[in-house]
């Protein structure tokens, strides 16, 4: 009986560890305005796309809010044009936008990524903070008569990769920067790739900026908002008529992690409850056999 109890207790502990109850380790990617080209209305004439992310982590509790904007003419960047917001219990760590786009006509391309990471002091790998490695403006503005203005200049690495192989038409302009206040933490490994292989028609102007601001502070896990499982459209501002009216679409890939976490958490709770019931029954049987006087059940039955 003692051996059985030990096995049951071990199984109870393993059940609590083997089934995940949160999606705290899950991460998501944002991808938009990539591979944009001419549409039914004609050649592209403008593109402006932005991604704003606020990640929050305290210990193992995580939350993110992502807002994306898309404004392209002629035709939608990534159907549809507009502004969209998504909440999730997963962190956004991978952002790709405005890559291999608008190589069909001369016009302005403007893309921006703004990330704010709020990290609790008790979070593993929160410290130290370091400047992100940057790889930008490599092989860009080679068409003659162009202007290349990049800060910082190329640095070995690839946390932030942007404006490589872009603006190579004659007279092209490439202006790409990384916010000098940007810092990254091992608690939230960020990768950004934007404006690579884009705007390679003469006279195009490629302007892109990336910013990753990281703040370390005291954050109570209970203060982190509860995320919704699906992104929601907040506003829609169509830049030009399209063949179909805009409809809400997910702004971030991987948002289903929230629903998966809820399902796995429920399965874990049922499994642990069942193990607890079996364990209590086994302990009761052992105590009865060890301490109950002889004939206790027969005397109890006669009284009732």
Secondary structure, 3 states (H helix, E strand, C coil): CHHHHHHHHHHHHHHHHHCCCCCCCCEEEEEECCCCCCECCECCCEEEEEEEEEEEEECCEEEEEEEEEEEEECCCCCCCCEEEEEEECCEEEEEEECCCCCCCCCCEEEEEEEEEEEEECCCCCCCCEECCCEEECCCCCCCCCCEEEEECCCCCCCCEEECCCCCCCCCCEEEEEECCCCCEECCECCEEEECCCCCCCCCCEEEEEEEEEEEEECCCHHHCCCCCCCCEEEECCCCCCCCCCCCCCCCCECCCHHHHHHHHHHHHHHHHHHHHHHHHHHHHHHHHHHHCCCCHHHHHHHHC
